Amino acid sequence: LAAGSHADPRLGSAGLMLLFHAAVTIALVQSTFMSPTFKLNTLLLLVVGSGIFAADICSRVMRGAPLLPQLAPTGGVLTMLG
């Protein structure tokens, strides 16, 4: 988020994605209403999906090229599935 405020405003979307999903991850870890297997699968989808999305956005801004084609949409879909 600091890089989004100072270096390039486009990095703010990646930082916000990570910030919001970090809060959700903490809440899910503490929850007791899901089975452990379901909780683990949900956490993996959220963490991996938001990480892939943010990494691809940062790569597009800093290098001018994506890491892989269609990686940001894939990360978004994984996050939504989680």
Distance bins in CASP14 RR format, pairs under 12 A and 6 or more apart:
PFRMAT RR
TARGET T0000
AUTHOR 0000-0000-0000
RMODE 2
METHOD distances of the structure
MODEL  1
1 7 0 0 0 0 0 1 0 0 0 0 0
1 8 0 0 0 0 0 1 0 0 0 0 0
1 9 0 0 0 0 0 1 0 0 0 0 0
1 11 0 0 0 0 1 0 0 0 0 0 0
1 12 1 0 1 0 0 0 0 0 0 0 0
1 13 0 0 0 0 0 1 0 0 0 0 0
1 14 0 0 0 0 1 0 0 0 0 0 0
1 15 1 0 1 0 0 0 0 0 0 0 0
1 16 1 0 0 1 0 0 0 0 0 0 0
1 17 0 0 0 0 0 1 0 0 0 0 0
1 18 0 0 0 0 1 0 0 0 0 0 0
1 19 1 0 0 1 0 0 0 0 0 0 0
1 20 0 0 0 0 0 1 0 0 0 0 0
1 22 0 0 0 0 0 1 0 0 0 0 0
1 54 0 0 0 0 0 1 0 0 0 0 0
2 8 0 0 0 0 0 1 0 0 0 0 0
2 9 0 0 0 0 0 1 0 0 0 0 0
2 11 0 0 0 0 1 0 0 0 0 0 0
2 12 0 0 0 0 1 0 0 0 0 0 0
2 14 0 0 0 0 0 1 0 0 0 0 0
2 15 0 0 0 0 1 0 0 0 0 0 0
2 19 0 0 0 0 0 1 0 0 0 0 0
3 9 0 0 0 0 1 0 0 0 0 0 0
3 10 0 0 0 0 1 0 0 0 0 0 0
3 11 1 0 1 0 0 0 0 0 0 0 0
3 12 1 0 0 1 0 0 0 0 0 0 0
3 13 0 0 0 0 0 1 0 0 0 0 0
3 14 0 0 0 0 1 0 0 0 0 0 0
3 15 0 0 0 0 1 0 0 0 0 0 0
3 18 0 0 0 0 0 1 0 0 0 0 0
3 54 0 0 0 0 0 1 0 0 0 0 0
3 57 0 0 0 0 0 1 0 0 0 0 0
3 58 0 0 0 0 1 0 0 0 0 0 0
3 61 0 0 0 0 1 0 0 0 0 0 0
3 62 0 0 0 0 1 0 0 0 0 0 0
4 10 1 0 0 1 0 0 0 0 0 0 0
4 11 1 1 0 0 0 0 0 0 0 0 0
4 12 1 0 1 0 0 0 0 0 0 0 0
4 13 0 0 0 0 1 0 0 0 0 0 0
4 14 0 0 0 0 1 0 0 0 0 0 0
4 15 1 0 0 1 0 0 0 0 0 0 0
4 16 0 0 0 0 1 0 0 0 0 0 0
4 18 0 0 0 0 0 1 0 0 0 0 0
4 19 0 0 0 0 0 1 0 0 0 0 0
4 54 0 0 0 0 0 1 0 0 0 0 0
4 57 0 0 0 0 0 1 0 0 0 0 0
4 58 0 0 0 0 1 0 0 0 0 0 0
4 61 0 0 0 0 1 0 0 0 0 0 0
4 62 0 0 0 0 0 1 0 0 0 0 0
5 11 0 0 0 0 1 0 0 0 0 0 0
5 12 1 0 0 1 0 0 0 0 0 0 0
5 15 0 0 0 0 0 1 0 0 0 0 0
5 16 0 0 0 0 0 1 0 0 0 0 0
6 12 0 0 0 0 0 1 0 0 0 0 0
7 14 0 0 0 0 0 1 0 0 0 0 0
7 58 0 0 0 0 0 1 0 0 0 0 0
7 61 0 0 0 0 1 0 0 0 0 0 0
7 62 0 0 0 0 1 0 0 0 0 0 0
8 14 0 0 0 0 0 1 0 0 0 0 0
8 15 0 0 0 0 0 1 0 0 0 0 0
8 57 0 0 0 0 0 1 0 0 0 0 0
8 58 0 0 0 0 1 0 0 0 0 0 0
8 60 0 0 0 0 0 1 0 0 0 0 0
8 61 1 0 1 0 0 0 0 0 0 0 0
8 62 1 0 0 1 0 0 0 0 0 0 0
8 64 0 0 0 0 0 1 0 0 0 0 0
9 15 0 0 0 0 0 1 0 0 0 0 0
9 16 0 0 0 0 0 1 0 0 0 0 0
9 57 0 0 0 0 0 1 0 0 0 0 0
9 61 0 0 0 0 1 0 0 0 0 0 0
10 16 0 0 0 0 0 1 0 0 0 0 0
10 54 0 0 0 0 0 1 0 0 0 0 0
10 57 1 0 0 1 0 0 0 0 0 0 0
10 58 0 0 0 0 1 0 0 0 0 0 0
10 59 0 0 0 0 0 1 0 0 0 0 0
10 60 1 0 0 1 0 0 0 0 0 0 0
10 61 1 0 1 0 0 0 0 0 0 0 0
10 62 0 0 0 0 1 0 0 0 0 0 0
10 64 0 0 0 0 0 1 0 0 0 0 0
10 72 0 0 0 0 0 1 0 0 0 0 0
11 17 0 0 0 0 0 1 0 0 0 0 0
11 18 0 0 0 0 0 1 0 0 0 0 0
11 54 0 0 0 0 1 0 0 0 0 0 0
11 55 0 0 0 0 0 1 0 0 0 0 0
11 57 1 0 0 1 0 0 0 0 0 0 0
11 58 1 0 0 1 0 0 0 0 0 0 0
11 59 0 0 0 0 0 1 0 0 0 0 0
11 60 0 0 0 0 1 0 0 0 0 0 0
11 61 1 0 1 0 0 0 0 0 0 0 0
11 62 0 0 0 0 1 0 0 0 0 0 0
12 18 0 0 0 0 1 0 0 0 0 0 0
12 19 0 0 0 0 1 0 0 0 0 0 0
12 20 0 0 0 0 0 1 0 0 0 0 0
12 54 0 0 0 0 1 0 0 0 0 0 0
12 57 0 0 0 0 1 0 0 0 0 0 0
12 58 0 0 0 0 1 0 0 0 0 0 0
12 61 0 0 0 0 1 0 0 0 0 0 0
13 19 0 0 0 0 0 1 0 0 0 0 0
13 20 0 0 0 0 0 1 0 0 0 0 0
13 50 0 0 0 0 0 1 0 0 0 0 0
13 53 0 0 0 0 1 0 0 0 0 0 0
13 54 0 0 0 0 1 0 0 0 0 0 0
13 56 0 0 0 0 0 1 0 0 0 0 0
13 57 1 0 0 1 0 0 0 0 0 0 0
13 58 0 0 0 0 1 0 0 0 0 0 0
13 60 0 0 0 0 0 1 0 0 0 0 0
13 61 0 0 0 0 1 0 0 0 0 0 0
13 72 0 0 0 0 1 0 0 0 0 0 0
13 76 0 0 0 0 0 1 0 0 0 0 0
14 20 0 0 0 0 0 1 0 0 0 0 0
14 21 0 0 0 0 0 1 0 0 0 0 0
14 50 0 0 0 0 1 0 0 0 0 0 0
14 51 0 0 0 0 1 0 0 0 0 0 0
14 52 0 0 0 0 0 1 0 0 0 0 0
14 53 1 0 0 1 0 0 0 0 0 0 0
14 54 1 1 0 0 0 0 0 0 0 0 0
14 55 1 0 0 1 0 0 0 0 0 0 0
14 56 0 0 0 0 1 0 0 0 0 0 0
14 57 1 0 1 0 0 0 0 0 0 0 0
14 58 1 0 1 0 0 0 0 0 0 0 0
14 59 0 0 0 0 1 0 0 0 0 0 0
14 60 0 0 0 0 1 0 0 0 0 0 0
14 61 1 0 0 1 0 0 0 0 0 0 0
14 62 0 0 0 0 0 1 0 0 0 0 0
14 72 0 0 0 0 1 0 0 0 0 0 0
14 75 0 0 0 0 0 1 0 0 0 0 0
14 76 0 0 0 0 0 1 0 0 0 0 0
15 21 0 0 0 0 1 0 0 0 0 0 0
15 22 0 0 0 0 1 0 0 0 0 0 0
15 50 0 0 0 0 1 0 0 0 0 0 0
15 51 0 0 0 0 0 1 0 0 0 0 0
15 53 0 0 0 0 0 1 0 0 0 0 0
15 54 1 0 0 1 0 0 0 0 0 0 0
15 55 0 0 0 0 0 1 0 0 0 0 0
15 57 0 0 0 0 1 0 0 0 0 0 0
15 58 0 0 0 0 1 0 0 0 0 0 0
15 61 0 0 0 0 0 1 0 0 0 0 0
16 22 0 0 0 0 0 1 0 0 0 0 0
16 23 0 0 0 0 0 1 0 0 0 0 0
16 50 0 0 0 0 0 1 0 0 0 0 0
16 53 0 0 0 0 0 1 0 0 0 0 0
16 54 0 0 0 0 1 0 0 0 0 0 0
16 57 0 0 0 0 0 1 0 0 0 0 0
17 23 0 0 0 0 0 1 0 0 0 0 0
17 24 0 0 0 0 0 1 0 0 0 0 0
17 46 0 0 0 0 0 1 0 0 0 0 0
17 47 0 0 0 0 0 1 0 0 0 0 0
17 49 0 0 0 0 1 0 0 0 0 0 0
17 50 1 0 1 0 0 0 0 0 0 0 0
17 51 1 0 0 1 0 0 0 0 0 0 0
17 52 0 0 0 0 0 1 0 0 0 0 0
17 53 1 0 1 0 0 0 0 0 0 0 0
17 54 1 0 1 0 0 0 0 0 0 0 0
17 55 0 0 0 0 0 1 0 0 0 0 0
17 56 0 0 0 0 0 1 0 0 0 0 0
17 57 1 0 0 1 0 0 0 0 0 0 0
17 58 0 0 0 0 0 1 0 0 0 0 0
17 72 0 0 0 0 0 1 0 0 0 0 0
17 75 0 0 0 0 1 0 0 0 0 0 0
17 76 0 0 0 0 1 0 0 0 0 0 0
17 78 0 0 0 0 0 1 0 0 0 0 0
17 79 1 0 0 1 0 0 0 0 0 0 0
17 80 0 0 0 0 0 1 0 0 0 0 0
18 24 0 0 0 0 0 1 0 0 0 0 0
18 25 0 0 0 0 1 0 0 0 0 0 0
18 46 0 0 0 0 0 1 0 0 0 0 0
18 47 0 0 0 0 1 0 0 0 0 0 0
18 49 0 0 0 0 0 1 0 0 0 0 0
18 50 1 0 1 0 0 0 0 0 0 0 0
18 51 1 0 0 1 0 0 0 0 0 0 0
18 52 0 0 0 0 0 1 0 0 0 0 0
18 53 0 0 0 0 1 0 0 0 0 0 0
18 54 1 0 1 0 0 0 0 0 0 0 0
18 55 0 0 0 0 1 0 0 0 0 0 0
18 57 0 0 0 0 0 1 0 0 0 0 0
18 58 0 0 0 0 0 1 0 0 0 0 0
18 79 0 0 0 0 0 1 0 0 0 0 0
19 25 0 0 0 0 0 1 0 0 0 0 0
19 26 0 0 0 0 0 1 0 0 0 0 0
19 50 0 0 0 0 1 0 0 0 0 0 0
19 51 0 0 0 0 0 1 0 0 0 0 0
19 54 0 0 0 0 1 0 0 0 0 0 0
20 26 0 0 0 0 0 1 0 0 0 0 0
20 27 0 0 0 0 0 1 0 0 0 0 0
20 46 0 0 0 0 0 1 0 0 0 0 0
20 50 0 0 0 0 1 0 0 0 0 0 0
20 53 0 0 0 0 0 1 0 0 0 0 0
20 54 0 0 0 0 0 1 0 0 0 0 0
20 79 0 0 0 0 1 0 0 0 0 0 0
21 27 0 0 0 0 0 1 0 0 0 0 0
21 28 0 0 0 0 1 0 0 0 0 0 0
21 42 0 0 0 0 0 1 0 0 0 0 0
21 43 0 0 0 0 0 1 0 0 0 0 0
21 45 0 0 0 0 0 1 0 0 0 0 0
21 46 1 0 1 0 0 0 0 0 0 0 0
21 47 1 0 0 1 0 0 0 0 0 0 0
21 48 0 0 0 0 0 1 0 0 0 0 0
21 49 0 0 0 0 1 0 0 0 0 0 0
21 50 1 0 1 0 0 0 0 0 0 0 0
21 51 0 0 0 0 1 0 0 0 0 0 0
21 52 0 0 0 0 0 1 0 0 0 0 0
21 53 0 0 0 0 1 0 0 0 0 0 0
21 54 0 0 0 0 1 0 0 0 0 0 0
21 75 0 0 0 0 0 1 0 0 0 0 0
21 76 0 0 0 0 0 1 0 0 0 0 0
21 78 0 0 0 0 0 1 0 0 0 0 0
21 79 1 0 0 1 0 0 0 0 0 0 0
21 80 0 0 0 0 0 1 0 0 0 0 0
21 82 0 0 0 0 1 0 0 0 0 0 0
22 28 0 0 0 0 0 1 0 0 0 0 0
22 29 0 0 0 0 0 1 0 0 0 0 0
22 43 0 0 0 0 0 1 0 0 0 0 0
22 46 0 0 0 0 1 0 0 0 0 0 0
22 47 0 0 0 0 1 0 0 0 0 0 0
22 50 0 0 0 0 1 0 0 0 0 0 0
22 51 0 0 0 0 0 1 0 0 0 0 0
22 54 0 0 0 0 0 1 0 0 0 0 0
23 29 0 0 0 0 0 1 0 0 0 0 0
23 30 0 0 0 0 0 1 0 0 0 0 0
23 46 0 0 0 0 0 1 0 0 0 0 0
23 50 0 0 0 0 0 1 0 0 0 0 0
24 30 0 0 0 0 0 1 0 0 0 0 0
24 31 0 0 0 0 0 1 0 0 0 0 0
24 42 0 0 0 0 1 0 0 0 0 0 0
24 43 0 0 0 0 1 0 0 0 0 0 0
24 45 0 0 0 0 0 1 0 0 0 0 0
24 46 1 0 0 1 0 0 0 0 0 0 0
24 47 0 0 0 0 1 0 0 0 0 0 0
24 50 0 0 0 0 1 0 0 0 0 0 0
24 79 0 0 0 0 1 0 0 0 0 0 0
24 82 0 0 0 0 1 0 0 0 0 0 0
25 31 0 0 0 0 0 1 0 0 0 0 0
25 39 0 0 0 0 0 1 0 0 0 0 0
25 40 0 0 0 0 0 1 0 0 0 0 0
25 42 0 0 0 0 1 0 0 0 0 0 0
25 43 1 0 0 1 0 0 0 0 0 0 0
25 44 0 0 0 0 0 1 0 0 0 0 0
25 45 0 0 0 0 0 1 0 0 0 0 0
25 46 1 0 1 0 0 0 0 0 0 0 0
25 47 1 0 0 1 0 0 0 0 0 0 0
25 48 0 0 0 0 0 1 0 0 0 0 0
25 49 0 0 0 0 0 1 0 0 0 0 0
25 50 0 0 0 0 1 0 0 0 0 0 0
25 51 0 0 0 0 0 1 0 0 0 0 0
25 79 0 0 0 0 0 1 0 0 0 0 0
25 82 0 0 0 0 0 1 0 0 0 0 0
26 43 0 0 0 0 0 1 0 0 0 0 0
26 46 0 0 0 0 0 1 0 0 0 0 0
26 47 0 0 0 0 0 1 0 0 0 0 0
27 33 0 0 0 0 0 1 0 0 0 0 0
27 34 0 0 0 0 0 1 0 0 0 0 0
27 39 0 0 0 0 0 1 0 0 0 0 0
27 42 0 0 0 0 0 1 0 0 0 0 0
27 43 0 0 0 0 0 1 0 0 0 0 0
27 46 0 0 0 0 0 1 0 0 0 0 0
28 34 1 0 0 1 0 0 0 0 0 0 0
28 36 0 0 0 0 0 1 0 0 0 0 0
28 38 0 0 0 0 0 1 0 0 0 0 0
28 39 1 0 0 1 0 0 0 0 0 0 0
28 40 0 0 0 0 1 0 0 0 0 0 0
28 41 0 0 0 0 0 1 0 0 0 0 0
28 42 1 0 0 1 0 0 0 0 0 0 0
28 43 1 0 1 0 0 0 0 0 0 0 0
28 44 0 0 0 0 0 1 0 0 0 0 0
28 45 0 0 0 0 0 1 0 0 0 0 0
28 46 1 0 0 1 0 0 0 0 0 0 0
28 47 0 0 0 0 1 0 0 0 0 0 0
28 82 0 0 0 0 1 0 0 0 0 0 0
29 36 0 0 0 0 0 1 0 0 0 0 0
29 39 1 0 0 1 0 0 0 0 0 0 0
29 40 0 0 0 0 0 1 0 0 0 0 0
29 42 0 0 0 0 0 1 0 0 0 0 0
29 43 1 0 0 1 0 0 0 0 0 0 0
29 46 0 0 0 0 0 1 0 0 0 0 0
29 47 0 0 0 0 0 1 0 0 0 0 0
30 39 0 0 0 0 0 1 0 0 0 0 0
30 43 0 0 0 0 0 1 0 0 0 0 0
31 38 0 0 0 0 0 1 0 0 0 0 0
31 39 1 0 0 1 0 0 0 0 0 0 0
31 42 0 0 0 0 1 0 0 0 0 0 0
31 43 0 0 0 0 0 1 0 0 0 0 0
32 39 0 0 0 0 1 0 0 0 0 0 0
33 39 0 0 0 0 1 0 0 0 0 0 0
33 42 0 0 0 0 0 1 0 0 0 0 0
34 40 0 0 0 0 1 0 0 0 0 0 0
34 41 0 0 0 0 1 0 0 0 0 0 0
34 42 1 0 0 1 0 0 0 0 0 0 0
34 43 0 0 0 0 1 0 0 0 0 0 0
34 82 0 0 0 0 0 1 0 0 0 0 0
35 41 0 0 0 0 1 0 0 0 0 0 0
35 42 0 0 0 0 0 1 0 0 0 0 0
36 42 0 0 0 0 0 1 0 0 0 0 0
36 43 0 0 0 0 0 1 0 0 0 0 0
37 43 0 0 0 0 0 1 0 0 0 0 0
37 44 0 0 0 0 0 1 0 0 0 0 0
38 44 0 0 0 0 0 1 0 0 0 0 0
38 45 0 0 0 0 0 1 0 0 0 0 0
38 82 0 0 0 0 0 1 0 0 0 0 0
39 45 0 0 0 0 0 1 0 0 0 0 0
39 46 0 0 0 0 0 1 0 0 0 0 0
39 82 0 0 0 0 0 1 0 0 0 0 0
40 46 0 0 0 0 0 1 0 0 0 0 0
40 47 0 0 0 0 0 1 0 0 0 0 0
40 48 0 0 0 0 0 1 0 0 0 0 0
40 82 0 0 0 0 0 1 0 0 0 0 0
41 47 0 0 0 0 0 1 0 0 0 0 0
41 48 0 0 0 0 0 1 0 0 0 0 0
41 78 0 0 0 0 0 1 0 0 0 0 0
41 81 0 0 0 0 1 0 0 0 0 0 0
41 82 1 0 0 1 0 0 0 0 0 0 0
42 48 0 0 0 0 0 1 0 0 0 0 0
42 49 0 0 0 0 0 1 0 0 0 0 0
42 78 0 0 0 0 0 1 0 0 0 0 0
42 79 0 0 0 0 0 1 0 0 0 0 0
42 80 0 0 0 0 0 1 0 0 0 0 0
42 81 0 0 0 0 1 0 0 0 0 0 0
42 82 1 0 1 0 0 0 0 0 0 0 0
43 49 0 0 0 0 0 1 0 0 0 0 0
43 50 0 0 0 0 0 1 0 0 0 0 0
43 78 0 0 0 0 0 1 0 0 0 0 0
43 79 0 0 0 0 0 1 0 0 0 0 0
43 82 0 0 0 0 1 0 0 0 0 0 0
44 50 0 0 0 0 0 1 0 0 0 0 0
44 51 0 0 0 0 0 1 0 0 0 0 0
44 52 0 0 0 0 0 1 0 0 0 0 0
44 78 0 0 0 0 1 0 0 0 0 0 0
44 79 0 0 0 0 0 1 0 0 0 0 0
44 81 0 0 0 0 0 1 0 0 0 0 0
44 82 0 0 0 0 1 0 0 0 0 0 0
45 51 0 0 0 0 0 1 0 0 0 0 0
45 52 0 0 0 0 0 1 0 0 0 0 0
45 53 0 0 0 0 0 1 0 0 0 0 0
45 74 0 0 0 0 0 1 0 0 0 0 0
45 75 0 0 0 0 1 0 0 0 0 0 0
45 76 0 0 0 0 1 0 0 0 0 0 0
45 77 0 0 0 0 1 0 0 0 0 0 0
45 78 1 0 1 0 0 0 0 0 0 0 0
45 79 1 0 0 1 0 0 0 0 0 0 0
45 80 0 0 0 0 1 0 0 0 0 0 0
45 81 1 0 1 0 0 0 0 0 0 0 0
45 82 1 1 0 0 0 0 0 0 0 0 0
46 52 0 0 0 0 0 1 0 0 0 0 0
46 53 0 0 0 0 0 1 0 0 0 0 0
46 75 0 0 0 0 0 1 0 0 0 0 0
46 76 0 0 0 0 0 1 0 0 0 0 0
46 78 0 0 0 0 1 0 0 0 0 0 0
46 79 1 0 0 1 0 0 0 0 0 0 0
46 80 0 0 0 0 1 0 0 0 0 0 0
46 81 0 0 0 0 1 0 0 0 0 0 0
46 82 1 0 1 0 0 0 0 0 0 0 0
47 53 0 0 0 0 0 1 0 0 0 0 0
47 54 0 0 0 0 0 1 0 0 0 0 0
47 75 0 0 0 0 0 1 0 0 0 0 0
47 78 0 0 0 0 1 0 0 0 0 0 0
47 79 0 0 0 0 1 0 0 0 0 0 0
47 82 0 0 0 0 1 0 0 0 0 0 0
48 54 0 0 0 0 0 1 0 0 0 0 0
48 55 0 0 0 0 0 1 0 0 0 0 0
48 71 0 0 0 0 0 1 0 0 0 0 0
48 74 0 0 0 0 0 1 0 0 0 0 0
48 75 1 0 0 1 0 0 0 0 0 0 0
48 76 0 0 0 0 0 1 0 0 0 0 0
48 77 0 0 0 0 0 1 0 0 0 0 0
48 78 1 0 1 0 0 0 0 0 0 0 0
48 79 0 0 0 0 1 0 0 0 0 0 0
48 81 0 0 0 0 0 1 0 0 0 0 0
48 82 0 0 0 0 1 0 0 0 0 0 0
49 55 0 0 0 0 1 0 0 0 0 0 0
49 56 0 0 0 0 0 1 0 0 0 0 0
49 57 0 0 0 0 0 1 0 0 0 0 0
49 71 0 0 0 0 1 0 0 0 0 0 0
49 72 0 0 0 0 1 0 0 0 0 0 0
49 73 0 0 0 0 0 1 0 0 0 0 0
49 74 1 0 0 1 0 0 0 0 0 0 0
49 75 1 0 1 0 0 0 0 0 0 0 0
49 76 1 0 0 1 0 0 0 0 0 0 0
49 77 0 0 0 0 1 0 0 0 0 0 0
49 78 1 1 0 0 0 0 0 0 0 0 0
49 79 1 0 1 0 0 0 0 0 0 0 0
49 80 0 0 0 0 1 0 0 0 0 0 0
49 81 0 0 0 0 1 0 0 0 0 0 0
49 82 0 0 0 0 1 0 0 0 0 0 0
50 56 0 0 0 0 0 1 0 0 0 0 0
50 57 0 0 0 0 0 1 0 0 0 0 0
50 72 0 0 0 0 0 1 0 0 0 0 0
50 74 0 0 0 0 0 1 0 0 0 0 0
50 75 1 0 0 1 0 0 0 0 0 0 0
50 76 1 0 0 1 0 0 0 0 0 0 0
50 77 0 0 0 0 0 1 0 0 0 0 0
50 78 0 0 0 0 1 0 0 0 0 0 0
50 79 1 0 1 0 0 0 0 0 0 0 0
50 80 0 0 0 0 0 1 0 0 0 0 0
50 81 0 0 0 0 0 1 0 0 0 0 0
50 82 0 0 0 0 1 0 0 0 0 0 0
51 57 0 0 0 0 1 0 0 0 0 0 0
51 58 0 0 0 0 1 0 0 0 0 0 0
51 59 0 0 0 0 0 1 0 0 0 0 0
51 67 0 0 0 0 0 1 0 0 0 0 0
51 71 0 0 0 0 0 1 0 0 0 0 0
51 72 0 0 0 0 0 1 0 0 0 0 0
51 74 0 0 0 0 0 1 0 0 0 0 0
51 75 1 0 0 1 0 0 0 0 0 0 0
51 76 0 0 0 0 1 0 0 0 0 0 0
51 78 0 0 0 0 1 0 0 0 0 0 0
51 79 0 0 0 0 1 0 0 0 0 0 0
52 58 0 0 0 0 0 1 0 0 0 0 0
52 59 0 0 0 0 0 1 0 0 0 0 0
52 66 0 0 0 0 0 1 0 0 0 0 0
52 67 0 0 0 0 1 0 0 0 0 0 0
52 68 0 0 0 0 1 0 0 0 0 0 0
52 70 0 0 0 0 0 1 0 0 0 0 0
52 71 1 0 1 0 0 0 0 0 0 0 0
52 72 1 0 0 1 0 0 0 0 0 0 0
52 73 0 0 0 0 1 0 0 0 0 0 0
52 74 1 0 0 1 0 0 0 0 0 0 0
52 75 1 0 1 0 0 0 0 0 0 0 0
52 76 1 0 0 1 0 0 0 0 0 0 0
52 77 0 0 0 0 1 0 0 0 0 0 0
52 78 1 0 0 1 0 0 0 0 0 0 0
52 79 0 0 0 0 1 0 0 0 0 0 0
53 59 0 0 0 0 0 1 0 0 0 0 0
53 60 0 0 0 0 0 1 0 0 0 0 0
53 66 0 0 0 0 0 1 0 0 0 0 0
53 67 0 0 0 0 0 1 0 0 0 0 0
53 70 0 0 0 0 0 1 0 0 0 0 0
53 71 0 0 0 0 1 0 0 0 0 0 0
53 72 1 0 1 0 0 0 0 0 0 0 0
53 73 0 0 0 0 1 0 0 0 0 0 0
53 74 0 0 0 0 1 0 0 0 0 0 0
53 75 1 0 1 0 0 0 0 0 0 0 0
53 76 1 0 1 0 0 0 0 0 0 0 0
53 77 0 0 0 0 1 0 0 0 0 0 0
53 78 0 0 0 0 1 0 0 0 0 0 0
53 79 1 0 0 1 0 0 0 0 0 0 0
53 80 0 0 0 0 0 1 0 0 0 0 0
54 60 0 0 0 0 0 1 0 0 0 0 0
54 61 0 0 0 0 0 1 0 0 0 0 0
54 67 0 0 0 0 0 1 0 0 0 0 0
54 71 0 0 0 0 0 1 0 0 0 0 0
54 72 0 0 0 0 1 0 0 0 0 0 0
54 75 0 0 0 0 1 0 0 0 0 0 0
54 76 0 0 0 0 0 1 0 0 0 0 0
54 79 0 0 0 0 0 1 0 0 0 0 0
55 61 0 0 0 0 0 1 0 0 0 0 0
55 62 0 0 0 0 0 1 0 0 0 0 0
55 63 0 0 0 0 0 1 0 0 0 0 0
55 66 0 0 0 0 1 0 0 0 0 0 0
55 67 1 0 0 1 0 0 0 0 0 0 0
55 68 0 0 0 0 0 1 0 0 0 0 0
55 71 1 0 0 1 0 0 0 0 0 0 0
55 72 0 0 0 0 1 0 0 0 0 0 0
55 74 0 0 0 0 0 1 0 0 0 0 0
55 75 0 0 0 0 1 0 0 0 0 0 0
55 76 0 0 0 0 0 1 0 0 0 0 0
56 62 0 0 0 0 0 1 0 0 0 0 0
56 63 0 0 0 0 0 1 0 0 0 0 0
56 64 0 0 0 0 0 1 0 0 0 0 0
56 65 0 0 0 0 0 1 0 0 0 0 0
56 66 1 0 1 0 0 0 0 0 0 0 0
56 67 1 0 1 0 0 0 0 0 0 0 0
56 68 1 0 0 1 0 0 0 0 0 0 0
56 69 0 0 0 0 1 0 0 0 0 0 0
56 70 0 0 0 0 1 0 0 0 0 0 0
56 71 1 0 1 0 0 0 0 0 0 0 0
56 72 1 0 1 0 0 0 0 0 0 0 0
56 73 0 0 0 0 1 0 0 0 0 0 0
56 74 0 0 0 0 1 0 0 0 0 0 0
56 75 1 0 0 1 0 0 0 0 0 0 0
56 76 0 0 0 0 1 0 0 0 0 0 0
56 78 0 0 0 0 0 1 0 0 0 0 0
57 63 0 0 0 0 0 1 0 0 0 0 0
57 64 0 0 0 0 0 1 0 0 0 0 0
57 66 0 0 0 0 1 0 0 0 0 0 0
57 67 0 0 0 0 1 0 0 0 0 0 0
57 71 0 0 0 0 1 0 0 0 0 0 0
57 72 1 0 0 1 0 0 0 0 0 0 0
57 73 0 0 0 0 0 1 0 0 0 0 0
57 75 0 0 0 0 0 1 0 0 0 0 0
57 76 0 0 0 0 0 1 0 0 0 0 0
58 64 0 0 0 0 0 1 0 0 0 0 0
58 65 0 0 0 0 0 1 0 0 0 0 0
58 66 0 0 0 0 0 1 0 0 0 0 0
58 67 0 0 0 0 1 0 0 0 0 0 0
58 71 0 0 0 0 0 1 0 0 0 0 0
58 72 0 0 0 0 0 1 0 0 0 0 0
59 65 1 0 0 1 0 0 0 0 0 0 0
59 66 1 0 1 0 0 0 0 0 0 0 0
59 67 1 0 1 0 0 0 0 0 0 0 0
59 68 0 0 0 0 1 0 0 0 0 0 0
59 69 0 0 0 0 0 1 0 0 0 0 0
59 71 0 0 0 0 1 0 0 0 0 0 0
59 72 0 0 0 0 1 0 0 0 0 0 0
60 66 1 0 1 0 0 0 0 0 0 0 0
60 67 0 0 0 0 1 0 0 0 0 0 0
60 68 0 0 0 0 0 1 0 0 0 0 0
60 69 0 0 0 0 0 1 0 0 0 0 0
60 71 0 0 0 0 1 0 0 0 0 0 0
60 72 1 0 0 1 0 0 0 0 0 0 0
61 67 0 0 0 0 0 1 0 0 0 0 0
61 72 0 0 0 0 0 1 0 0 0 0 0
65 71 0 0 0 0 0 1 0 0 0 0 0
66 72 1 0 0 1 0 0 0 0 0 0 0
66 73 0 0 0 0 0 1 0 0 0 0 0
66 74 0 0 0 0 0 1 0 0 0 0 0
66 75 0 0 0 0 0 1 0 0 0 0 0
67 74 0 0 0 0 0 1 0 0 0 0 0
67 75 0 0 0 0 0 1 0 0 0 0 0
68 74 0 0 0 0 1 0 0 0 0 0 0
68 75 0 0 0 0 0 1 0 0 0 0 0
70 76 0 0 0 0 0 1 0 0 0 0 0
70 77 0 0 0 0 1 0 0 0 0 0 0
71 77 0 0 0 0 0 1 0 0 0 0 0
71 78 0 0 0 0 0 1 0 0 0 0 0
72 78 0 0 0 0 0 1 0 0 0 0 0
72 79 0 0 0 0 0 1 0 0 0 0 0
73 79 0 0 0 0 0 1 0 0 0 0 0
73 80 0 0 0 0 0 1 0 0 0 0 0
74 80 0 0 0 0 0 1 0 0 0 0 0
74 81 0 0 0 0 0 1 0 0 0 0 0
75 81 0 0 0 0 1 0 0 0 0 0 0
75 82 0 0 0 0 0 1 0 0 0 0 0
76 82 0 0 0 0 1 0 0 0 0 0 0
END
